[in-house]
Amino acid sequence: MNTKVQFYLKLTKEEFLAYYQGHKLFVRVRTHQGFTIQFRAKHLRQWVTVDGVEGEFEIIFDKSKQFVSLRML
């Protein structure tokens, strides 16, 4: 069974630059459900704008806690 969690994320363009340049690989967030998760920053690329990344997201993990998908809500 897959696990879905939601979270809000705001990264300025300067903050995202560290991920883009490879200095940081993982984004760590606190979910609306109250726990902390991390996932590879590369999964956010499609939502990067000139201002950075901002929005509500839903991430899905499989039963082994491996990344399945990420979508903007």
PDB file of N, CA, C, O and CB in Angstrom:
ATOM      1  N   MET A   1       0.837  -1.178   0.000  1.00  0.00           N
ATOM      2  CA  MET A   1       0.000   0.000   0.000  1.00  0.00           C
ATOM      3  C   MET A   1       0.883   1.243   0.000  1.00  0.00           C
ATOM      4  O   MET A   1       1.853   1.328   0.753  1.00  0.00           O
ATOM      5  CB  MET A   1      -0.953  -0.003   1.213  1.00  0.00           C
ATOM      6  N   ASN A   2       0.537   2.204  -0.853  1.00  0.00           N
ATOM      7  CA  ASN A   2       1.300   3.443  -0.947  1.00  0.00           C
ATOM      8  C   ASN A   2       0.872   4.423   0.133  1.00  0.00           C
ATOM      9  O   ASN A   2      -0.262   4.390   0.611  1.00  0.00           O
ATOM     10  CB  ASN A   2       1.132   4.075  -2.329  1.00  0.00           C
ATOM     11  N   THR A   3       1.796   5.293   0.507  1.00  0.00           N
ATOM     12  CA  THR A   3       1.531   6.336   1.494  1.00  0.00           C
ATOM     13  C   THR A   3       1.557   7.685   0.798  1.00  0.00           C
ATOM     14  O   THR A   3       2.506   8.004   0.082  1.00  0.00           O
ATOM     15  CB  THR A   3       2.566   6.293   2.656  1.00  0.00           C
ATOM     16  N   LYS A   4       0.501   8.485   1.010  1.00  0.00           N
ATOM     17  CA  LYS A   4       0.424   9.832   0.453  1.00  0.00           C
ATOM     18  C   LYS A   4       0.521  10.829   1.592  1.00  0.00           C
ATOM     19  O   LYS A   4      -0.130  10.666   2.624  1.00  0.00           O
ATOM     20  CB  LYS A   4      -0.890  10.038  -0.359  1.00  0.00           C
ATOM     21  N   VAL A   5       1.335  11.862   1.406  1.00  0.00           N
ATOM     22  CA  VAL A   5       1.419  12.940   2.384  1.00  0.00           C
ATOM     23  C   VAL A   5       1.465  14.269   1.644  1.00  0.00           C
ATOM     24  O   VAL A   5       1.923  14.350   0.504  1.00  0.00           O
ATOM     25  CB  VAL A   5       2.665  12.771   3.303  1.00  0.00           C
ATOM     26  N   GLN A   6       0.982  15.307   2.315  1.00  0.00           N
ATOM     27  CA  GLN A   6       0.950  16.637   1.721  1.00  0.00           C
ATOM     28  C   GLN A   6       1.824  17.591   2.539  1.00  0.00           C
ATOM     29  O   GLN A   6       2.014  17.428   3.744  1.00  0.00           O
ATOM     30  CB  GLN A   6      -0.505  17.163   1.637  1.00  0.00           C
ATOM     31  N   PHE A   7       2.343  18.588   1.831  1.00  0.00           N
ATOM     32  CA  PHE A   7       3.177  19.589   2.492  1.00  0.00           C
ATOM     33  C   PHE A   7       3.198  20.865   1.668  1.00  0.00           C
ATOM     34  O   PHE A   7       2.911  20.859   0.471  1.00  0.00           O
ATOM     35  CB  PHE A   7       4.611  19.060   2.704  1.00  0.00           C
ATOM     36  N   TYR A   8       3.543  21.956   2.332  1.00  0.00           N
ATOM     37  CA  TYR A   8       3.751  23.246   1.687  1.00  0.00           C
ATOM     38  C   TYR A   8       5.250  23.465   1.596  1.00  0.00           C
ATOM     39  O   TYR A   8       5.987  23.176   2.538  1.00  0.00           O
ATOM     40  CB  TYR A   8       3.044  24.413   2.470  1.00  0.00           C
ATOM     41  N   LEU A   9       5.695  23.974   0.464  1.00  0.00           N
ATOM     42  CA  LEU A   9       7.120  24.219   0.271  1.00  0.00           C
ATOM     43  C   LEU A   9       7.324  25.586  -0.365  1.00  0.00           C
ATOM     44  O   LEU A   9       6.636  25.957  -1.316  1.00  0.00           O
ATOM     45  CB  LEU A   9       7.756  23.115  -0.601  1.00  0.00           C
ATOM     46  N   LYS A  10       8.276  26.320   0.176  1.00  0.00           N
ATOM     47  CA  LYS A  10       8.701  27.579  -0.440  1.00  0.00           C
ATOM     48  C   LYS A  10      10.219  27.624  -0.401  1.00  0.00           C
ATOM     49  O   LYS A  10      10.825  27.636   0.670  1.00  0.00           O
ATOM     50  CB  LYS A  10       8.078  28.823   0.293  1.00  0.00           C
ATOM     51  N   LEU A  11      10.824  27.648  -1.577  1.00  0.00           N
ATOM     52  CA  LEU A  11      12.260  27.804  -1.726  1.00  0.00           C
ATOM     53  C   LEU A  11      12.492  28.986  -2.661  1.00  0.00           C
ATOM     54  O   LEU A  11      11.982  29.004  -3.782  1.00  0.00           O
ATOM     55  CB  LEU A  11      12.934  26.491  -2.272  1.00  0.00           C
ATOM     56  N   THR A  12      13.257  29.967  -2.205  1.00  0.00           N
ATOM     57  CA  THR A  12      13.582  31.090  -3.081  1.00  0.00           C
ATOM     58  C   THR A  12      14.513  30.602  -4.185  1.00  0.00           C
ATOM     59  O   THR A  12      15.051  29.497  -4.114  1.00  0.00           O
ATOM     60  CB  THR A  12      14.235  32.258  -2.281  1.00  0.00           C
ATOM     61  N   LYS A  13      14.694  31.433  -5.201  1.00  0.00           N
ATOM     62  CA  LYS A  13      15.601  31.035  -6.282  1.00  0.00           C
ATOM     63  C   LYS A  13      17.016  30.838  -5.762  1.00  0.00           C
ATOM     64  O   LYS A  13      17.740  29.970  -6.249  1.00  0.00           O
ATOM     65  CB  LYS A  13      15.595  32.082  -7.400  1.00  0.00           C
ATOM     66  N   GLU A  14      17.420  31.639  -4.772  1.00  0.00           N
ATOM     67  CA  GLU A  14      18.756  31.484  -4.182  1.00  0.00           C
ATOM     68  C   GLU A  14      18.867  30.161  -3.410  1.00  0.00           C
ATOM     69  O   GLU A  14      19.888  29.477  -3.482  1.00  0.00           O
ATOM     70  CB  GLU A  14      19.070  32.674  -3.246  1.00  0.00           C
ATOM     71  N   GLU A  15      17.818  29.816  -2.679  1.00  0.00           N
ATOM     72  CA  GLU A  15      17.827  28.549  -1.938  1.00  0.00           C
ATOM     73  C   GLU A  15      17.848  27.360  -2.888  1.00  0.00           C
ATOM     74  O   GLU A  15      18.561  26.385  -2.648  1.00  0.00           O
ATOM     75  CB  GLU A  15      16.606  28.458  -1.012  1.00  0.00           C
ATOM     76  N   PHE A  16      17.071  27.434  -3.966  1.00  0.00           N
ATOM     77  CA  PHE A  16      17.027  26.303  -4.894  1.00  0.00           C
ATOM     78  C   PHE A  16      18.336  26.155  -5.664  1.00  0.00           C
ATOM     79  O   PHE A  16      18.668  25.060  -6.117  1.00  0.00           O
ATOM     80  CB  PHE A  16      15.867  26.467  -5.870  1.00  0.00           C
ATOM     81  N   LEU A  17      19.069  27.236  -5.813  1.00  0.00           N
ATOM     82  CA  LEU A  17      20.335  27.186  -6.541  1.00  0.00           C
ATOM     83  C   LEU A  17      21.298  26.160  -5.942  1.00  0.00           C
ATOM     84  O   LEU A  17      22.025  25.493  -6.679  1.00  0.00           O
ATOM     85  CB  LEU A  17      20.985  28.563  -6.550  1.00  0.00           C
ATOM     86  N   ALA A  18      21.311  26.029  -4.627  1.00  0.00           N
ATOM     87  CA  ALA A  18      22.183  25.030  -3.979  1.00  0.00           C
ATOM     88  C   ALA A  18      21.819  23.617  -4.420  1.00  0.00           C
ATOM     89  O   ALA A  18      22.696  22.765  -4.564  1.00  0.00           O
ATOM     90  CB  ALA A  18      22.085  25.140  -2.442  1.00  0.00           C
ATOM     91  N   TYR A  19      20.530  23.363  -4.634  1.00  0.00           N
ATOM     92  CA  TYR A  19      20.093  22.044  -5.121  1.00  0.00           C
ATOM     93  C   TYR A  19      20.441  21.888  -6.593  1.00  0.00           C
ATOM     94  O   TYR A  19      20.932  20.842  -7.017  1.00  0.00           O
ATOM     95  CB  TYR A  19      18.569  21.853  -4.910  1.00  0.00           C
ATOM     96  N   TYR A  20      20.187  22.925  -7.359  1.00  0.00           N
ATOM     97  CA  TYR A  20      20.450  22.899  -8.800  1.00  0.00           C
ATOM     98  C   TYR A  20      21.936  22.654  -9.080  1.00  0.00           C
ATOM     99  O   TYR A  20      22.287  21.916 -10.001  1.00  0.00           O
ATOM    100  CB  TYR A  20      19.997  24.222  -9.451  1.00  0.00           C
ATOM    101  N   GLN A  21      22.796  23.276  -8.284  1.00  0.00           N
ATOM    102  CA  GLN A  21      24.241  23.125  -8.476  1.00  0.00           C
ATOM    103  C   GLN A  21      24.785  21.835  -7.888  1.00  0.00           C
ATOM    104  O   GLN A  21      25.961  21.521  -8.071  1.00  0.00           O
ATOM    105  CB  GLN A  21      24.964  24.292  -7.863  1.00  0.00           C
ATOM    106  N   GLY A  22      23.951  21.085  -7.188  1.00  0.00           N
ATOM    107  CA  GLY A  22      24.370  19.808  -6.641  1.00  0.00           C
ATOM    108  C   GLY A  22      25.020  19.885  -5.276  1.00  0.00           C
ATOM    109  O   GLY A  22      25.533  18.881  -4.783  1.00  0.00           O
ATOM    110  N   HIS A  23      25.012  21.064  -4.646  1.00  0.00           N
ATOM    111  CA  HIS A  23      25.580  21.182  -3.301  1.00  0.00           C
ATOM    112  C   HIS A  23      24.695  20.482  -2.274  1.00  0.00           C
ATOM    113  O   HIS A  23      25.178  19.991  -1.253  1.00  0.00           O
ATOM    114  CB  HIS A  23      25.761  22.661  -2.922  1.00  0.00           C
ATOM    115  N   LYS A  24      23.409  20.444  -2.555  1.00  0.00           N
ATOM    116  CA  LYS A  24      22.445  19.725  -1.728  1.00  0.00           C
ATOM    117  C   LYS A  24      21.659  18.812  -2.653  1.00  0.00           C
ATOM    118  O   LYS A  24      21.301  19.211  -3.761  1.00  0.00           O
ATOM    119  CB  LYS A  24      21.495  20.709  -0.940  1.00  0.00           C
ATOM    120  N   LEU A  25      21.389  17.596  -2.210  1.00  0.00           N
ATOM    121  CA  LEU A  25      20.643  16.655  -3.043  1.00  0.00           C
ATOM    122  C   LEU A  25      19.209  16.435  -2.568  1.00  0.00           C
ATOM    123  O   LEU A  25      18.314  16.186  -3.377  1.00  0.00           O
ATOM    124  CB  LEU A  25      21.363  15.336  -3.081  1.00  0.00           C
ATOM    125  N   PHE A  26      18.994  16.527  -1.263  1.00  0.00           N
ATOM    126  CA  PHE A  26      17.693  16.192  -0.697  1.00  0.00           C
ATOM    127  C   PHE A  26      17.004  17.411  -0.099  1.00  0.00           C
ATOM    128  O   PHE A  26      17.632  18.257   0.537  1.00  0.00           O
ATOM    129  CB  PHE A  26      17.844  15.118   0.360  1.00  0.00           C
ATOM    130  N   VAL A  27      15.705  17.475  -0.321  1.00  0.00           N
ATOM    131  CA  VAL A  27      14.856  18.486   0.300  1.00  0.00           C
ATOM    132  C   VAL A  27      14.187  17.818   1.495  1.00  0.00           C
ATOM    133  O   VAL A  27      13.667  16.708   1.378  1.00  0.00           O
ATOM    134  CB  VAL A  27      13.790  19.074  -0.718  1.00  0.00           C
ATOM    135  N   ARG A  28      14.200  18.476   2.617  1.00  0.00           N
ATOM    136  CA  ARG A  28      13.557  17.951   3.831  1.00  0.00           C
ATOM    137  C   ARG A  28      12.412  18.882   4.202  1.00  0.00           C
ATOM    138  O   ARG A  28      12.597  20.094   4.307  1.00  0.00           O
ATOM    139  CB  ARG A  28      14.582  17.822   5.019  1.00  0.00           C
ATOM    140  N   VAL A  29      11.224  18.308   4.402  1.00  0.00           N
ATOM    141  CA  VAL A  29      10.035  19.096   4.733  1.00  0.00           C
ATOM    142  C   VAL A  29       9.256  18.431   5.867  1.00  0.00           C
ATOM    143  O   VAL A  29       9.370  17.230   6.113  1.00  0.00           O
ATOM    144  CB  VAL A  29       9.133  19.268   3.489  1.00  0.00           C
ATOM    145  N   ARG A  30       8.465  19.254   6.543  1.00  0.00           N
ATOM    146  CA  ARG A  30       7.516  18.735   7.540  1.00  0.00           C
ATOM    147  C   ARG A  30       6.167  18.664   6.851  1.00  0.00           C
ATOM    148  O   ARG A  30       5.699  19.649   6.279  1.00  0.00           O
ATOM    149  CB  ARG A  30       7.456  19.643   8.848  1.00  0.00           C
ATOM    150  N   THR A  31       5.547  17.504   6.906  1.00  0.00           N
ATOM    151  CA  THR A  31       4.258  17.309   6.242  1.00  0.00           C
ATOM    152  C   THR A  31       3.126  17.882   7.088  1.00  0.00           C
ATOM    153  O   THR A  31       3.294  18.163   8.274  1.00  0.00           O
ATOM    154  CB  THR A  31       4.011  15.815   5.967  1.00  0.00           C
ATOM    155  N   HIS A  32       1.974  18.047   6.452  1.00  0.00           N
ATOM    156  CA  HIS A  32       0.782  18.483   7.177  1.00  0.00           C
ATOM    157  C   HIS A  32       0.377  17.439   8.219  1.00  0.00           C
ATOM    158  O   HIS A  32      -0.310  17.761   9.188  1.00  0.00           O
ATOM    159  CB  HIS A  32      -0.382  18.742   6.198  1.00  0.00           C
ATOM    160  N   GLN A  33       0.800  16.204   8.020  1.00  0.00           N
ATOM    161  CA  GLN A  33       0.494  15.134   8.956  1.00  0.00           C
ATOM    162  C   GLN A  33       1.421  15.156  10.171  1.00  0.00           C
ATOM    163  O   GLN A  33       1.210  14.408  11.126  1.00  0.00           O
ATOM    164  CB  GLN A  33       0.590  13.793   8.257  1.00  0.00           C
ATOM    165  N   GLY A  34       2.455  16.018  10.138  1.00  0.00           N
ATOM    166  CA  GLY A  34       3.291  16.236  11.306  1.00  0.00           C
ATOM    167  C   GLY A  34       4.609  15.506  11.359  1.00  0.00           C
ATOM    168  O   GLY A  34       5.284  15.549  12.387  1.00  0.00           O
ATOM    169  N   PHE A  35       5.005  14.834  10.287  1.00  0.00           N
ATOM    170  CA  PHE A  35       6.312  14.186  10.331  1.00  0.00           C
ATOM    171  C   PHE A  35       7.217  14.731   9.237  1.00  0.00           C
ATOM    172  O   PHE A  35       6.750  15.379   8.301  1.00  0.00           O
ATOM    173  CB  PHE A  35       6.168  12.666  10.192  1.00  0.00           C
ATOM    174  N   THR A  36       8.501  14.467   9.358  1.00  0.00           N
ATOM    175  CA  THR A  36       9.498  14.978   8.425  1.00  0.00           C
ATOM    176  C   THR A  36       9.842  13.924   7.389  1.00  0.00           C
ATOM    177  O   THR A  36      10.050  12.755   7.714  1.00  0.00           O
ATOM    178  CB  THR A  36      10.759  15.423   9.171  1.00  0.00           C
ATOM    179  N   ILE A  37       9.897  14.354   6.142  1.00  0.00           N
ATOM    180  CA  ILE A  37      10.311  13.464   5.055  1.00  0.00           C
ATOM    181  C   ILE A  37      11.401  14.157   4.257  1.00  0.00           C
ATOM    182  O   ILE A  37      11.599  15.368   4.361  1.00  0.00           O
ATOM    183  CB  ILE A  37       9.104  13.082   4.136  1.00  0.00           C
ATOM    184  N   GLN A  38      12.098  13.370   3.464  1.00  0.00           N
ATOM    185  CA  GLN A  38      13.057  13.952   2.536  1.00  0.00           C
ATOM    186  C   GLN A  38      12.956  13.226   1.207  1.00  0.00           C
ATOM    187  O   GLN A  38      12.609  12.047   1.138  1.00  0.00           O
ATOM    188  CB  GLN A  38      14.499  13.879   3.098  1.00  0.00           C
ATOM    189  N   PHE A  39      13.271  13.969   0.154  1.00  0.00           N
ATOM    190  CA  PHE A  39      13.232  13.419  -1.197  1.00  0.00           C
ATOM    191  C   PHE A  39      14.237  14.188  -2.044  1.00  0.00           C
ATOM    192  O   PHE A  39      14.672  15.278  -1.674  1.00  0.00           O
ATOM    193  CB  PHE A  39      11.790  13.501  -1.810  1.00  0.00           C
ATOM    194  N   ARG A  40      14.593  13.619  -3.162  1.00  0.00           N
ATOM    195  CA  ARG A  40      15.585  14.253  -4.038  1.00  0.00           C
ATOM    196  C   ARG A  40      15.020  15.533  -4.658  1.00  0.00           C
ATOM    197  O   ARG A  40      13.885  15.565  -5.132  1.00  0.00           O
ATOM    198  CB  ARG A  40      16.028  13.274  -5.148  1.00  0.00           C
ATOM    199  N   ALA A  41      15.825  16.566  -4.642  1.00  0.00           N
ATOM    200  CA  ALA A  41      15.417  17.868  -5.162  1.00  0.00           C
ATOM    201  C   ALA A  41      15.092  17.813  -6.647  1.00  0.00           C
ATOM    202  O   ALA A  41      14.309  18.630  -7.132  1.00  0.00           O
ATOM    203  CB  ALA A  41      16.504  18.893  -4.914  1.00  0.00           C
ATOM    204  N   LYS A  42      15.667  16.881  -7.371  1.00  0.00           N
ATOM    205  CA  LYS A  42      15.418  16.792  -8.815  1.00  0.00           C
ATOM    206  C   LYS A  42      13.939  16.623  -9.138  1.00  0.00           C
ATOM    207  O   LYS A  42      13.505  16.968 -10.237  1.00  0.00           O
ATOM    208  CB  LYS A  42      16.202  15.635  -9.408  1.00  0.00           C
ATOM    209  N   HIS A  43      13.161  16.097  -8.194  1.00  0.00           N
ATOM    210  CA  HIS A  43      11.736  15.886  -8.433  1.00  0.00           C
ATOM    211  C   HIS A  43      10.956  17.197  -8.475  1.00  0.00           C
ATOM    212  O   HIS A  43       9.793  17.207  -8.879  1.00  0.00           O
ATOM    213  CB  HIS A  43      11.160  14.984  -7.361  1.00  0.00           C
ATOM    214  N   LEU A  44      11.571  18.293  -8.069  1.00  0.00           N
ATOM    215  CA  LEU A  44      10.907  19.597  -8.070  1.00  0.00           C
ATOM    216  C   LEU A  44      11.159  20.411  -9.337  1.00  0.00           C
ATOM    217  O   LEU A  44      10.540  21.459  -9.521  1.00  0.00           O
ATOM    218  CB  LEU A  44      11.356  20.388  -6.881  1.00  0.00           C
ATOM    219  N   ARG A  45      12.032  19.962 -10.192  1.00  0.00           N
ATOM    220  CA  ARG A  45      12.481  20.765 -11.340  1.00  0.00           C
ATOM    221  C   ARG A  45      11.339  21.321 -12.182  1.00  0.00           C
ATOM    222  O   ARG A  45      11.417  22.460 -12.645  1.00  0.00           O
ATOM    223  CB  ARG A  45      13.376  19.935 -12.217  1.00  0.00           C
ATOM    224  N   GLN A  46      10.298  20.555 -12.386  1.00  0.00           N
ATOM    225  CA  GLN A  46       9.218  21.022 -13.262  1.00  0.00           C
ATOM    226  C   GLN A  46       8.432  22.191 -12.676  1.00  0.00           C
ATOM    227  O   GLN A  46       7.683  22.850 -13.399  1.00  0.00           O
ATOM    228  CB  GLN A  46       8.274  19.885 -13.553  1.00  0.00           C
ATOM    229  N   TRP A  47       8.588  22.461 -11.382  1.00  0.00           N
ATOM    230  CA  TRP A  47       7.858  23.555 -10.741  1.00  0.00           C
ATOM    231  C   TRP A  47       8.745  24.755 -10.390  1.00  0.00           C
ATOM    232  O   TRP A  47       8.293  25.688  -9.726  1.00  0.00           O
ATOM    233  CB  TRP A  47       7.189  23.046  -9.490  1.00  0.00           C
ATOM    234  N   VAL A  48       9.979  24.731 -10.828  1.00  0.00           N
ATOM    235  CA  VAL A  48      10.882  25.852 -10.557  1.00  0.00           C
ATOM    236  C   VAL A  48      10.541  27.007 -11.496  1.00  0.00           C
ATOM    237  O   VAL A  48      10.431  26.835 -12.710  1.00  0.00           O
ATOM    238  CB  VAL A  48      12.376  25.423 -10.726  1.00  0.00           C
ATOM    239  N   THR A  49      10.378  28.187 -10.900  1.00  0.00           N
ATOM    240  CA  THR A  49      10.127  29.399 -11.684  1.00  0.00           C
ATOM    241  C   THR A  49      11.285  30.364 -11.447  1.00  0.00           C
ATOM    242  O   THR A  49      12.240  30.025 -10.749  1.00  0.00           O
ATOM    243  CB  THR A  49       8.751  30.061 -11.299  1.00  0.00           C
ATOM    244  N   VAL A  50      11.209  31.543 -12.015  1.00  0.00           N
ATOM    245  CA  VAL A  50      12.257  32.543 -11.800  1.00  0.00           C
ATOM    246  C   VAL A  50      12.320  32.979 -10.338  1.00  0.00           C
ATOM    247  O   VAL A  50      13.327  33.535  -9.899  1.00  0.00           O
ATOM    248  CB  VAL A  50      12.022  33.760 -12.699  1.00  0.00           C
ATOM    249  N   ASP A  51      11.254  32.733  -9.586  1.00  0.00           N
ATOM    250  CA  ASP A  51      11.218  33.079  -8.160  1.00  0.00           C
ATOM    251  C   ASP A  51      11.608  31.923  -7.253  1.00  0.00           C
ATOM    252  O   ASP A  51      11.778  32.124  -6.050  1.00  0.00           O
ATOM    253  CB  ASP A  51       9.842  33.557  -7.786  1.00  0.00           C
ATOM    254  N   GLY A  52      11.755  30.728  -7.790  1.00  0.00           N
ATOM    255  CA  GLY A  52      12.051  29.540  -6.988  1.00  0.00           C
ATOM    256  C   GLY A  52      10.928  28.524  -7.091  1.00  0.00           C
ATOM    257  O   GLY A  52      10.381  28.302  -8.171  1.00  0.00           O
ATOM    258  N   VAL A  53      10.583  27.905  -5.964  1.00  0.00           N
ATOM    259  CA  VAL A  53       9.505  26.913  -5.918  1.00  0.00           C
ATOM    260  C   VAL A  53       8.591  27.274  -4.757  1.00  0.00           C
ATOM    261  O   VAL A  53       9.049  27.534  -3.644  1.00  0.00           O
ATOM    262  CB  VAL A  53      10.067  25.449  -5.765  1.00  0.00           C
ATOM    263  N   GLU A  54       7.291  27.285  -5.034  1.00  0.00           N
ATOM    264  CA  GLU A  54       6.347  27.537  -3.952  1.00  0.00           C
ATOM    265  C   GLU A  54       5.030  26.855  -4.276  1.00  0.00           C
ATOM    266  O   GLU A  54       4.527  26.950  -5.395  1.00  0.00           O
ATOM    267  CB  GLU A  54       6.140  29.058  -3.731  1.00  0.00           C
ATOM    268  N   GLY A  55       4.472  26.158  -3.275  1.00  0.00           N
ATOM    269  CA  GLY A  55       3.161  25.553  -3.473  1.00  0.00           C
ATOM    270  C   GLY A  55       2.882  24.427  -2.511  1.00  0.00           C
ATOM    271  O   GLY A  55       3.712  24.048  -1.684  1.00  0.00           O
ATOM    272  N   GLU A  56       1.667  23.902  -2.654  1.00  0.00           N
ATOM    273  CA  GLU A  56       1.230  22.716  -1.909  1.00  0.00           C
ATOM    274  C   GLU A  56       1.516  21.502  -2.776  1.00  0.00           C
ATOM    275  O   GLU A  56       1.229  21.497  -3.973  1.00  0.00           O
ATOM    276  CB  GLU A  56      -0.300  22.796  -1.524  1.00  0.00           C
ATOM    277  N   PHE A  57       2.082  20.481  -2.165  1.00  0.00           N
ATOM    278  CA  PHE A  57       2.459  19.279  -2.895  1.00  0.00           C
ATOM    279  C   PHE A  57       1.936  18.029  -2.203  1.00  0.00           C
ATOM    280  O   PHE A  57       1.650  18.018  -1.005  1.00  0.00           O
ATOM    281  CB  PHE A  57       3.973  19.201  -3.041  1.00  0.00           C
ATOM    282  N   GLU A  58       1.822  16.977  -3.007  1.00  0.00           N
ATOM    283  CA  GLU A  58       1.513  15.656  -2.468  1.00  0.00           C
ATOM    284  C   GLU A  58       2.575  14.705  -2.996  1.00  0.00           C
ATOM    285  O   GLU A  58       2.853  14.664  -4.195  1.00  0.00           O
ATOM    286  CB  GLU A  58       0.057  15.181  -2.865  1.00  0.00           C
ATOM    287  N   ILE A  59       3.158  13.947  -2.090  1.00  0.00           N
ATOM    288  CA  ILE A  59       4.179  12.982  -2.468  1.00  0.00           C
ATOM    289  C   ILE A  59       3.671  11.591  -2.099  1.00  0.00           C
ATOM    290  O   ILE A  59       2.995  11.408  -1.086  1.00  0.00           O
ATOM    291  CB  ILE A  59       5.549  13.293  -1.770  1.00  0.00           C
ATOM    292  N   ILE A  60       4.005  10.629  -2.932  1.00  0.00           N
ATOM    293  CA  ILE A  60       3.593   9.249  -2.693  1.00  0.00           C
ATOM    294  C   ILE A  60       4.833   8.380  -2.556  1.00  0.00           C
ATOM    295  O   ILE A  60       5.745   8.437  -3.380  1.00  0.00           O
ATOM    296  CB  ILE A  60       2.677   8.730  -3.837  1.00  0.00           C
ATOM    297  N   PHE A  61       4.849   7.577  -1.505  1.00  0.00           N
ATOM    298  CA  PHE A  61       5.901   6.593  -1.266  1.00  0.00           C
ATOM    299  C   PHE A  61       5.273   5.208  -1.307  1.00  0.00           C
ATOM    300  O   PHE A  61       4.106   5.042  -0.950  1.00  0.00           O
ATOM    301  CB  PHE A  61       6.621   6.845   0.101  1.00  0.00           C
ATOM    302  N   ASP A  62       6.044   4.209  -1.741  1.00  0.00           N
ATOM    303  CA  ASP A  62       5.526   2.842  -1.721  1.00  0.00           C
ATOM    304  C   ASP A  62       5.713   2.246  -0.328  1.00  0.00           C
ATOM    305  O   ASP A  62       6.189   2.918   0.586  1.00  0.00           O
ATOM    306  CB  ASP A  62       6.235   1.966  -2.791  1.00  0.00           C
ATOM    307  N   LYS A  63       5.333   0.981  -0.178  1.00  0.00           N
ATOM    308  CA  LYS A  63       5.395   0.356   1.147  1.00  0.00           C
ATOM    309  C   LYS A  63       6.827   0.214   1.662  1.00  0.00           C
ATOM    310  O   LYS A  63       7.036   0.028   2.861  1.00  0.00           O
ATOM    311  CB  LYS A  63       4.733  -1.009   1.105  1.00  0.00           C
ATOM    312  N   SER A  64       7.809   0.298   0.769  1.00  0.00           N
ATOM    313  CA  SER A  64       9.221   0.252   1.176  1.00  0.00           C
ATOM    314  C   SER A  64       9.774   1.649   1.428  1.00  0.00           C
ATOM    315  O   SER A  64      10.977   1.825   1.624  1.00  0.00           O
ATOM    316  CB  SER A  64      10.061  -0.453   0.107  1.00  0.00           C
ATOM    317  N   LYS A  65       8.881   2.641   1.421  1.00  0.00           N
ATOM    318  CA  LYS A  65       9.239   4.039   1.646  1.00  0.00           C
ATOM    319  C   LYS A  65      10.113   4.619   0.535  1.00  0.00           C
ATOM    320  O   LYS A  65      10.908   5.531   0.760  1.00  0.00           O
ATOM    321  CB  LYS A  65       9.950   4.174   2.965  1.00  0.00           C
ATOM    322  N   GLN A  66       9.946   4.066  -0.673  1.00  0.00           N
ATOM    323  CA  GLN A  66      10.658   4.566  -1.840  1.00  0.00           C
ATOM    324  C   GLN A  66       9.757   5.540  -2.592  1.00  0.00           C
ATOM    325  O   GLN A  66       8.543   5.345  -2.657  1.00  0.00           O
ATOM    326  CB  GLN A  66      11.106   3.397  -2.764  1.00  0.00           C
ATOM    327  N   PHE A  67      10.344   6.575  -3.152  1.00  0.00           N
ATOM    328  CA  PHE A  67       9.615   7.583  -3.902  1.00  0.00           C
ATOM    329  C   PHE A  67       8.835   6.964  -5.053  1.00  0.00           C
ATOM    330  O   PHE A  67       9.365   6.131  -5.788  1.00  0.00           O
ATOM    331  CB  PHE A  67      10.570   8.639  -4.427  1.00  0.00           C
ATOM    332  N   VAL A  68       7.580   7.367  -5.210  1.00  0.00           N
ATOM    333  CA  VAL A  68       6.756   6.948  -6.342  1.00  0.00           C
ATOM    334  C   VAL A  68       6.454   8.151  -7.230  1.00  0.00           C
ATOM    335  O   VAL A  68       6.720   8.119  -8.431  1.00  0.00           O
ATOM    336  CB  VAL A  68       5.441   6.287  -5.853  1.00  0.00           C
ATOM    337  N   SER A  69       5.897   9.218  -6.642  1.00  0.00           N
ATOM    338  CA  SER A  69       5.551  10.395  -7.442  1.00  0.00           C
ATOM    339  C   SER A  69       5.379  11.627  -6.573  1.00  0.00           C
ATOM    340  O   SER A  69       5.221  11.542  -5.355  1.00  0.00           O
ATOM    341  CB  SER A  69       4.277  10.142  -8.235  1.00  0.00           C
ATOM    342  N   LEU A  70       5.415  12.777  -7.239  1.00  0.00           N
ATOM    343  CA  LEU A  70       5.211  14.054  -6.594  1.00  0.00           C
ATOM    344  C   LEU A  70       4.333  14.881  -7.515  1.00  0.00           C
ATOM    345  O   LEU A  70       4.558  14.930  -8.724  1.00  0.00           O
ATOM    346  CB  LEU A  70       6.566  14.772  -6.283  1.00  0.00           C
ATOM    347  N   ARG A  71       3.335  15.530  -6.938  1.00  0.00           N
ATOM    348  CA  ARG A  71       2.504  16.415  -7.747  1.00  0.00           C
ATOM    349  C   ARG A  71       2.172  17.674  -6.968  1.00  0.00           C
ATOM    350  O   ARG A  71       2.088  17.679  -5.740  1.00  0.00           O
ATOM    351  CB  ARG A  71       1.216  15.704  -8.190  1.00  0.00           C
ATOM    352  N   MET A  72       1.986  18.743  -7.737  1.00  0.00           N
ATOM    353  CA  MET A  72       1.569  20.003  -7.114  1.00  0.00           C
ATOM    354  C   MET A  72       0.049  19.976  -7.029  1.00  0.00           C
ATOM    355  O   MET A  72      -0.642  19.599  -7.975  1.00  0.00           O
ATOM    356  CB  MET A  72       2.082  21.265  -7.930  1.00  0.00           C
ATOM    357  N   LEU A  73      -0.450  20.386  -5.867  1.00  0.00           N
ATOM    358  CA  LEU A  73      -1.909  20.406  -5.661  1.00  0.00           C
ATOM    359  C   LEU A  73      -2.509  21.725  -6.118  1.00  0.00           C
ATOM    360  O   LEU A  73      -3.721  21.919  -6.020  1.00  0.00           O
ATOM    361  CB  LEU A  73      -2.251  20.164  -4.182  1.00  0.00           C
TER     362      LEU A  73
END
